[in-house]
Amino acid sequence: MADTLFYLFAALTLASALLVVVNRKPVNCVVAMIVTIVGVAANLFLLDAPFLATLLIMIYAGAVIVLFLFVVMLIDPDVPALKRGWAGAALGGAVFFALCAAGTFWLFGWSGSVPAEALPAAEVPALAYSDSPTAFGWPLFTKYAVLVEAAALLLLAAMVSVFMLHAHRRRGNAEQKKEKDGGCCCGCCGQK
């Protein structure tokens, strides 16, 4: 039963990841990315890694992807401009995927250089920390505190950039309206 669920979630993850790439509407791409992340998290639960699955859902689906959705809805990208050059990008992506797939099959499947019988079962070394949230969080606030702060600053810079782009767009719309009305930007004073 667990194998069936694993393959079901893996197929869901692959299908939604394909939708992220081929869908033309940015909002639908973000929603498909959320489904992809939930599929990966479900497989992590099946692999007895509930802490990682919860982190994946909370951090990526709950914060980063929602931020992407906010940015996409706020900026409203110019879809005709995104369509230009699509054929070349699709061809390049297909060639890259074909090369990666061929290299993978040659390395692990067709070359016979690594037969499955020759590989011994790998022993997993004992971890220095337990898999508790405290053991995971402690290095984040001690050894990796600077990196966590840098990531927070990058997210802050992205959010400020979105607000600045939105303010610039509103200012441009107000100036266009002012030129159109021939008066002030709100049209309330009746100046021509």
C-alpha positions as CSV (number, residue, x, y, z in Angstrom):
1,M,0.0,0.0,0.0
2,A,2.8,2.4,0.9
3,D,4.5,1.7,-2.5
4,T,1.3,2.5,-4.3
5,L,0.9,5.8,-2.5
6,F,4.5,6.6,-3.1
7,Y,4.2,6.1,-6.9
8,L,0.8,8.0,-6.9
9,F,2.3,11.0,-5.1
10,A,5.4,10.8,-7.4
11,A,3.2,10.8,-10.5
12,L,1.2,13.8,-9.1
13,T,4.5,15.6,-8.3
14,L,5.8,15.0,-11.9
15,A,2.6,16.0,-13.5
16,S,2.3,19.2,-11.5
17,A,6.0,20.0,-12.1
18,L,5.3,19.7,-15.8
19,L,2.4,22.0,-15.5
20,V,4.7,24.6,-13.8
21,V,6.8,24.6,-16.9
22,V,4.3,24.4,-19.7
23,N,1.4,26.5,-18.3
24,R,1.1,30.0,-19.8
25,K,-0.6,31.7,-16.9
26,P,1.7,32.7,-14.1
27,V,-0.8,32.3,-11.3
28,N,-1.6,28.8,-12.5
29,C,2.1,28.0,-12.5
30,V,2.4,29.1,-8.9
31,V,-0.6,26.9,-7.9
32,A,0.9,24.0,-9.7
33,M,4.2,24.6,-7.9
34,I,2.2,24.4,-4.6
35,V,0.8,21.0,-5.7
36,T,4.4,19.9,-6.6
37,I,5.6,20.8,-3.1
38,V,2.7,19.1,-1.4
39,G,3.4,15.9,-3.4
40,V,7.1,16.0,-2.4
41,A,6.0,16.5,1.2
42,A,3.6,13.6,1.0
43,N,6.4,11.3,-0.2
44,L,8.6,12.6,2.7
45,F,5.9,11.6,5.1
46,L,5.8,8.1,3.5
47,L,9.6,7.9,3.9
48,D,9.3,8.5,7.7
49,A,10.6,12.1,7.5
50,P,7.6,14.0,8.9
51,F,9.7,16.9,10.2
52,L,11.2,17.6,6.8
53,A,7.7,17.3,5.2
54,T,6.3,19.8,7.6
55,L,9.1,22.2,7.1
56,L,8.7,21.9,3.3
57,I,5.0,22.7,3.5
58,M,5.4,25.5,6.1
59,I,8.4,27.2,4.6
60,Y,8.0,26.7,0.8
61,A,4.3,26.3,0.3
62,G,3.3,28.5,3.2
63,A,5.7,31.3,2.8
64,V,7.9,31.4,-0.3
65,I,5.3,30.3,-2.9
66,V,2.7,32.6,-1.3
67,L,5.2,35.4,-1.7
68,F,5.7,34.4,-5.4
69,L,1.9,34.4,-5.8
70,F,1.7,37.9,-4.2
71,V,4.4,39.2,-6.6
72,V,2.8,37.7,-9.7
73,M,-0.6,39.0,-8.8
74,L,0.8,42.5,-7.9
75,I,3.1,42.9,-10.9
76,D,0.8,41.3,-13.5
77,P,3.5,40.4,-16.0
78,D,3.0,41.3,-19.7
79,V,2.0,38.0,-21.2
80,P,2.6,38.9,-24.9
81,A,6.2,39.9,-23.9
82,L,6.6,36.6,-22.2
83,K,5.5,34.7,-25.3
84,R,8.3,36.1,-27.5
85,G,11.2,33.7,-27.8
86,W,9.2,30.8,-26.4
87,A,10.1,28.4,-29.2
88,G,13.8,28.8,-28.7
89,A,13.6,28.4,-25.0
90,A,11.4,25.3,-25.4
91,L,13.9,23.8,-27.8
92,G,16.8,24.6,-25.5
93,G,15.0,23.0,-22.6
94,A,14.1,19.9,-24.6
95,V,17.8,19.5,-25.7
96,F,19.0,19.9,-22.1
97,F,16.5,17.4,-20.8
98,A,17.4,14.9,-23.5
99,L,21.1,15.2,-22.7
100,C,20.5,14.8,-19.0
101,A,18.3,11.8,-19.5
102,A,20.7,10.2,-21.9
103,G,23.6,10.7,-19.6
104,T,21.7,9.3,-16.7
105,F,20.6,6.2,-18.6
106,W,24.1,5.7,-19.9
107,L,25.7,6.0,-16.5
108,F,23.2,3.9,-14.5
109,G,21.3,1.7,-17.0
110,W,22.8,1.0,-20.3
111,S,26.5,1.0,-19.7
112,G,26.5,-1.8,-17.2
113,S,29.3,-0.1,-15.3
114,V,27.3,-0.3,-12.0
115,P,25.4,-3.6,-11.9
116,A,22.8,-3.7,-9.1
117,E,24.2,-7.0,-7.8
118,A,27.6,-5.5,-7.2
119,L,26.4,-2.8,-5.0
120,P,26.4,-3.6,-1.3
121,A,23.7,-2.3,0.9
122,A,24.8,1.1,2.2
123,E,25.0,1.6,5.9
124,V,23.7,4.9,7.0
125,P,26.1,6.5,9.6
126,A,24.7,7.7,12.9
127,L,23.8,11.3,12.8
128,A,25.5,13.7,15.2
129,Y,22.1,15.2,16.1
130,S,18.8,13.6,16.8
131,D,15.9,14.4,14.4
132,S,14.2,16.6,16.9
133,P,13.3,20.2,16.1
134,T,15.6,21.5,18.8
135,A,18.6,19.7,17.3
136,F,17.7,21.0,13.8
137,G,17.1,24.6,15.0
138,W,20.2,25.0,17.2
139,P,22.7,25.2,14.3
140,L,20.4,27.6,12.5
141,F,20.7,30.1,15.3
142,T,24.4,29.5,16.2
143,K,26.6,28.2,13.4
144,Y,24.5,29.3,10.4
145,A,23.0,32.5,11.9
146,V,24.6,34.7,9.4
147,L,23.2,32.7,6.5
148,V,19.8,32.7,8.0
149,E,20.0,36.5,8.3
150,A,21.2,36.8,4.7
151,A,18.2,34.8,3.5
152,A,15.9,37.0,5.5
153,L,17.5,40.1,4.0
154,L,17.1,38.7,0.5
155,L,13.4,38.0,1.2
156,L,13.0,41.5,2.6
157,A,14.7,43.0,-0.5
158,A,12.3,41.0,-2.8
159,M,9.3,42.3,-0.9
160,V,10.5,45.9,-0.9
161,S,11.2,45.6,-4.7
162,V,7.6,44.5,-5.2
163,F,6.3,47.5,-3.3
164,M,8.6,49.8,-5.3
165,L,7.5,48.4,-8.6
166,H,3.8,48.7,-7.6
167,A,4.3,52.3,-6.5
168,H,6.1,53.1,-9.7
169,R,3.2,51.6,-11.7
170,R,0.6,53.6,-9.7
171,R,2.6,56.8,-10.2
172,G,2.8,56.1,-14.0
173,N,-1.0,55.5,-14.1
174,A,-1.7,58.7,-12.2
175,E,0.5,60.7,-14.6
176,Q,-1.3,59.2,-17.6
177,K,-4.6,60.0,-16.1
178,K,-3.4,63.6,-15.4
179,E,-2.4,64.0,-19.0
180,K,-5.7,62.5,-20.2
181,D,-7.8,64.7,-18.0
182,G,-5.7,67.8,-18.5
183,G,-5.8,68.6,-14.8
184,C,-4.8,67.0,-11.5
185,C,-4.3,63.3,-11.2
186,C,-7.5,62.7,-9.4
187,G,-9.7,64.9,-11.7
188,C,-11.4,66.5,-8.7
189,C,-10.3,70.1,-9.2
190,G,-11.5,70.5,-12.7
191,Q,-8.3,72.2,-14.0
192,K,-7.8,71.9,-17.7
